[in-house]
Amino acid sequence: MKKKTEYSSWKPVPQSKDSPCDRFKHACCICRGFLYVYGGRQSTTLSDFWRYKIESGEWERLDNSEDGPEELEEHTMVEHQDVLYIFGGMVDSPFTQKKSPLWMYDTDSTKWIECQLTAVKGEGTAPVNRKGHSAVVYRGSMYMYGGYIDIRGASPEFWALHFDTKQWTLVSATSYGVSPGPRHGHSAVVYGKGMYLFGGLMGLSEQNDFWKWDFMATTWSNIRKSQGPPKVVGHSALTFEDSMLVFGGGVSHTRPNSTWWQFHFPSQMWKKLASSTEPLSKSYHCTLGTGYGFQRTADSPGTSLSCLHREQKGCSKCIALSKQHACFWQQVHQEPTYQIFSNEEGSEIEMKTFRHSQEETGLCFSHPTCSAELSTNQAESILSRQERTFYPNHSREEDLARVGLTEEEGSFGCLCPPRVAFREPPVVLLLGGKPLSSSSAVSFWQMELSSP
């Protein structure tokens, strides 16, 4: 049965005194409880780098050393294994054309990482600088489509950056036939085993066509629907449960719109949702989702994972093991609860959730706490007993598949079946956008969603 997504009203997010200025054409992403923002445009192109701690509601300006980017606008930022990947958006000049338009930032060490990539020598080696492209993450790779390349104009190129090898692969550069063709200012999201691309500019003409890239079949298909959003550029899109949500944007020389559109993947139907009264109309903004129902990995669509296993890295919100880490946190369909475990010595170990109120932090936020550390043997014993209680008919392979882990990854000890469940309320964050606000601080709003 198709679910109905309900929206509350927009509310401003309280911010600390030290906060970034308002901007548009910036890039954002969420990683480990922080919202990261880089660059964008105000009266000129910006090069500042910030992060917002969702739990405390405080901004922090981060170091932008010689290893980091310069002024950027209409770039992209994605996250993979706690590393941020920023691509494109450079101001075109002889200086910036000499370096690769890709930067990596380690959120653990809060340091920029030197890119171990071959310098750009041509289209066959790596993509050149561009603006207005899209970037998504799917199974260990970043997929980047289109964009506007100085002098050459809009591009139809489709590239993949493989995170493990740090190598680029040209997936498709077809300008004609069954493909979205050259465009920029569009949006793209991942759902299941497909990437969905909507709208943008082809030449000087806005589009409202809708495309799917099938990662398994490696083919494009046009999703033809009589209904759906109008022609639009500078909008945003994100995946929530089994739907794609599209907000804002517009056509050139007109005020952007403030309408939400929902595309329900199972039914393949568009639905126009209520227009918002605040924060009015926005284009070239960023919308991000946090909490239950927002996709955090392409291998687990419709599920928000707050913890994933990292070899040689601990998970800050997990029960600590002596040499391994077992993630207990995963978002599933149930309310926050208390769960009591008993270890082999008979003493009780309590896992519980608690939620900071919006009045305290400005955002809904839940996370687990534990009252004791477990040894490796104790944790494995508890996991084994609880696994069979919650999913008695599931094999180990099925449980690992539920959280997007391979058998090899599962052997490191990160078993994340949703037996101890914590649910954060789904919240959409809206940061920046054009027109700029009258306040000097960046425009920052939130909206809580529900899907009864």
N, C-alpha and C positions, 0 to 999 in steps of 0.2 A: 504493500500500500504506500502511495506517495505521501511523504511527510510535508507538512506545511511549516515553513520557516517563519517565525514571528520576530518582529523587531520592536525594541523599545526605542525611546527617543535618544538622540545624541546628547551626550553630556561632556562638558569640557574636562580634560584631565588636569588635576592640580599639578603644578610644576615647581621645582626649586627655583630660587632666584637666578642661579647661574644656569642658563639654558641657551640652546642655539637660536639664532635669529630665524624668522620666517623665510620660507624658500619654496621653490618648485623645481621640477626636473632633477630631484635628488634620488638617492637609492637607500633602501632600508632592508633589514632582515632581523629576525629574532633568533637568538642563540643563548641557551642556558640561562633563561630568566632576564636577559638584557635585550633591549631594542637598540640596534646599531644604525647610525645615520652618517652618510658621507656626502659632502659636496652639495651640488644643486646650483640654483641661480636665484639671486635677489636682484639687485641692480647690476651686478657683475657675476661672473662665475666664481663659485666658492670652493675652498679646499679644506674646510674644517671637518673634523672627525669627532663624533660624539657617541656616547652610549647612555641609555636610560635604564636604570634598575627598576624593573616592574614592581618588585616587592616593596621597595621603600619610596618610590616616586622621585628619585633624585637623578639629575643629569651629571655626567662627568665628561669633560673634554679630554680626548685621548691624544697621544703623541702622533704627530704626522711628520716623521723624520725624513731624512733623505731617501730612505728605502720605500716610502709610501708614495701614493699618487700625487699629482699636482691638482690644479683646478679641474673639476669634472662636472659635466651636466649630461643628462639623459644616458647615464651609464647603468649598469646592473650590478647587484650584489646578491650572492647566494651563499649558503652555509653547508659545509660537509665536514663531519667529524671535528667540530669546534674550530674549523678554519673558515674564514670569510674569503670569498673570491670576488674581486671587483674587476669588471671588464669594461673597456671603452670609455667614451665620454670626454676624451682629451680635447683641449682647444688645439685646433690644427695649426701647426707651425713647423718649421724645419727642425726645431729642437725636439719636440715631442714625437715626431715621426721616426726618430732614431731608436726608439725603445718599444718593447712589447707593451701593448695596452692591457696587461694583466697584472694584478697585484694580489698577494695573499697575506692575510693577517691572522696570526695565532691568538685566539681569545684567551688561552690559558696563560701564555707568557706576556700577553699584551704587547707583542712585537711584530713588526713586519717581517715576512719571510722572503728571502731572495728567490726570485723565480728561476727555477732550473729549466728554462725553456730556451730553445734555439731562437735567436733574434729573427724578427720578421724579414723574410727574404722573398716572399711571394705568396700567392694564394695557395700554393700547394703545401706550404709549410705550416702556416698559422694564419688566422684571420687578422686583418689590419684594423686599425682604430675605426670606430663607428659610433653613432649615437642613435637612440630610439629603437634599439634591438630588444629582444626578449631573451631571458635565460631561465631555465628550469633545471632541477636536479632529478635524475632518474637512475637508480641502481649504479651508483658510483661514478656517474658522469654528469657534466653540465652540458645541456643542449642549448645552443644559442642560435636564434633565427633572425635574419634580416638586418635592418638598421640602415642608417644613412651614412654613406662614405663620401667624404669631401671630394668634390669634382665629379666623381663617378655617379653620385646620386644614390637612390634606394637600391638595396641589395637583396637578391633572392637566396643568398648563401645560407646553408644550414650546417653548423659545425658542432662537434662533440669534443669536449675536453675530458679526458679520462684521468680522474684524480690520482689513481695509483701510479701511473706511468708519467703523468704530466705531459701527455702528448695530445696533439690536436688531430682530429680526423674530419675531413670534409664529407659530411653525410650526403648532402644534396645541394646542387647549385642550379637546378632547373628553373629557367625563366618562363618557360611556356609549358602547356599541357596541364596535367592534374597536379597542381601545387599552388600554394598561396601567392607565389610570384614575389617580385621585389616590393618591399613595404617597410615602413617604420612607424613608430607611435602606436603599435598594436599591443595586445596582451596575450599571455600564454600561461596555462596551468597544466598540471599533470593530474590525471585521474585514472586509476587502474593501470592499464598498460598502454595508455595513449596520452599524447600531448595535444591540447586543444588551443587553437589560436583564433583570436577574434579581432576584427576591425583594423584600424590603422590607416595610414596614408599610402596610396599608390600614386606616385607623381604628386599632383596637387589635389587629388580627389580622395575624400574620406570614404571608407568602406564599412560595410556591415556584414561581410561574408564570414563564414564560420568553418574552420578546417580541423581535421583530426589527423595527427601522425600516429600510426600504429607502430609501436616499437618492435613488436614481434614480426609483423609482415613487412616492415620497413616501407610502407606506402602511405601516401596522402589520400584523403577522401574529403569531399566537400559535403558538409551537413546542410542540406537545403531545407529551410523552414520558411513558411509564409509569415510567421510571427517572430518577434525578437527585437532587440535594441535597434535604434536608428543608426545611421552612419555616424561614426564616432572616432575620435583620436584623443590621446592623452587621458584615457580612462584607466581604471585598475580592475583586476580580476583576482579572485582567490577561490580555493576549493573549500567548501564546508559540507561535511558529511557526503551525500551523494549528489551534490549540486555545485555548479560554478556560479559565483556571484559577481556581477559586473556593476561598477559604480562610476558615475561622473563622466568626465570627458565631454566632448562636443565637436562642433565643426568650427573651422577657422572664422575669425572675425565675429563670432557670436558668443554670448555668455554660455559657459558650460552648464550641463544639466545636473540635477541632484537626485536622479532616479536610480533605484536599485532594480536590476534584472536578475532573474534566477533561471538557470538552465538545469533541468533535472535529468541527469544522465540515464537512469533506467528507463524513463518514459520518453526521453528525447524531446521534451517540451520546454518552451520558453514561457516565463510568466513575469509580467510587470508587477513589481512590488511598489509600495507607497513611496512617494517622494519625500525627502527629508526637508524640514524647515530650517534646521541648523545642522551643520555649518554652511548652509546654503549650497552654492554650486562650486565644484572643484574640478580642475584638470591638472594633469602632470603632478599628481599627489601620490602618496603611498598608502595603501590599505594593507593591514596585516591582521592575522587571526591568532588568538591565543586561547588556550583552554580546550575543553572537550569538543571533538567534532572537526577540528581543523587538522588537516593533513600535515604531518611533519616529515614523513618519509614516503617516497614513491612506492615502496613495497607494502605499505599498509594504508591504502586509501581510506579516508573517512575516520581515521583514528589518530589521536594526538599522542605521540610518545614523548614524554618528558625525559626519558633516560634511554640510552642505547649503550651497549657494551663497547668499551674502547680498550684495545690491547695496550698495556702499559699505562693506562690512564684510569683513574678512579672516577666514579660517578658521584658527584657531590651530594646527591639526594638518595643515596642507596645505603643499605646496611653494608658496613665495611667487612671484608673478609681478609684473612692474613695475606694471601697472595693472589686472590681473585676477587671479583666483585659480582654480586648478584643483584640485579636491578629488580626492585619490587614495585616500581611505579609504572603503571600504564593506565591510560584513560579507557574506561568501558562504560557500558550502559548500566550504571547504578549510582546511587547517591553516595556521598562520602560516608565512611563508616569506620567503626573501630574493629580491629581484628586482633585477637589474642592468640599467641602461639605458646606452646610449652616445649622447652628443650628437653634433652635426654635426662638432665638432672632434676627435672620436675619444676624448675622455676619458670615463672611466666615472663614473657617478653612481649611488650606492647607496641604495636604499630598503630598510629592514629593520624588523622588529618585534622588540620585546623585552617580556618579561612580568615584572612585579614579583611576587614570591611572596606568598602569604597571610601568611607569617611577618613580612614586611617592612611590609605595609600593611593587612593584615586582609582585603583584597578582591583578587580576581583582576582584573588590569587590563593591557591591551595597548595600545600606540600606536606609530605609525611615527616614524622619524627619517630625516632625509636629510642627505647630506654636502655638498650644494652647492645654490645657488639657480640657477634656470633663467631665461633670458630668455623673453619671450613667444613668439618664433618657435621656440625650442628646445623648449619645452614642448608647443606645438601639434603640432610635427613628431613628437615622441615619442608623444603621445596618438594621433595618426592611425595611426602604424605599429602600436602595440600594440593598438589597437582592432580592426584587421583581423586581427591574429594570434589574439586570443582569441574574437572573434565575427565571423568573416569573412562570415557570411550575414545579419548584422543591419544594418538601415538606421539612419541617424542618429536617425530618429523612434523606432525601437524601443529604441535605447540610452537615449535621453532618457526614454522612458516607464518604463524599468526603475528609474530613480532618481527618478521623479515630477517631472520638469522639463518645462516647455513649450519650444517652439522659441525663443521670445523669451528665456526664462531661460537656455537653453543657449548663446545667442549671447554672453552675458557671459563665457564661458570656463570655466564650471564643468561639465566633462564628467566624470561619475562612473561610467563603466562599471566593473564589478567585475573589472578586469584586474589590478590590484594589490591583492590581498585580504589582509585581516588579520582574524583571528578571535579574539574575546574569548570566554572560556567563559561560558555563560549562568548568571547568578546572581540569585536572588530575595533581596531585602532586606526584612526585616520590622521595622518601627519602631513602638514604642509599643503601645498597646492596653490594654484592660481585661480582667482585673484588672491593676492597677499592680504593678510589680516591687518587691521589697524594697529594691533599690538606689536611690539618689537620682538616678543618671544614667538617661537614657532607655533603655528596653529596645531592644536593637539586635542582630538576628540575621541570618545569611546561610545560604543553601542553594544549592549548585551543582546544576544540572540537566544532563541529557544525553538525547539522543534518537537512539540508534543506528539 
